[in-house]
Structures are given as structure tokens and as C-alpha cells.
């Protein structure tokens, strides 16, 4: 039990740092103190995030084999379908991004790429397709493995996604203003065409 709590604390710390280091305030601080590092900031951030995710995922996999419920067709089939849907959703959502730019590879200063609001692809149906795919993936993962540590991780992921959306939408409002507000007013947050988590106009 103590090991599970420590693991969940590790996930909470990881997701907290993941959000804080991605915030504009952290980037502004680095720009002031270490300006030569700024062209590499996103690349280093992604490298840290990937290594941290890999280490915690390995620890999560080692978190015992005791199940909350037995593996059964009623949970295995939906779990596998959700897992595959999440993986497919991530792959399709990432197609809307330039791989080198998303990874943080420094772009030539002579040819800056104008920033624009992404509203095509999956973004036509939900504002945060990467988060939607992540939720599907983790829901399938929990149904398949059904361990206490996995259920706890799912709760942490839910909290992280909600906090991440709150931070990201305010950043997008600062960047795009009314253009984003109008997009948010007509596009659901996470689930297409549903009244449960339909888009609310950000303030």
C-alpha cells in the first residue's frame, strides 16, 4: 500500500512539473536567466518528460498483479477497444502537428513560422483531441489490468487533464483572444456532440 501511494505521489509530482515547466512564466524565467538555453528549451523539456514518463511507467508496470476484478470478456473486449481507440486517436491527432516543431527542434531564426489556431482534423470536433485520446487509452488500460495502482493513476490523470485544460485554454485566450473564444463556444471540450462536457465559454 505504501509503495502504491509513493508511486501515485511520483505521478502527481511528474504531472505538476510537466504543467509548471510548460507555463509561460517558466519560459520567461529561463529567457531572462539563461537566454542561450531558450532555443533548446522545448527539446530539453520533451526529453525530460519522456524519460520521466518511461521511468514511472516501468514502476507502474511493476506495481503488483492483484486485480480488483477478474479478467472477463465483459471488461477485456471494451478495454481492448478503448485502448486501441486511444492509440489510434493519439496517432491521428499528432498528424496535425509538425514533428520537429512539436519535439522542440530549434527552427531557423530567419524563417519563423506564424502561429495559428489549429481547428482542422480532430480539432473540428473537440478542442483537446490529445486529451480525449489519452482518456480513452487510460480507461482501456484500467479495464484490462484492473489493479489498485492503475485505478489510482487514472484518477491522477483525470485531475491532470482537467488542470491542463484550464491552463492551456487561458494561454490560448491570451494568444488568440476572441478567435479562440468563438472556437470554444462552438466546439466541445473533450467529447464530441454530448451535453456532459460540452464546451463552456472560457472566462
Beta strands, then each sheet from edge to edge (+ up, - down):
end
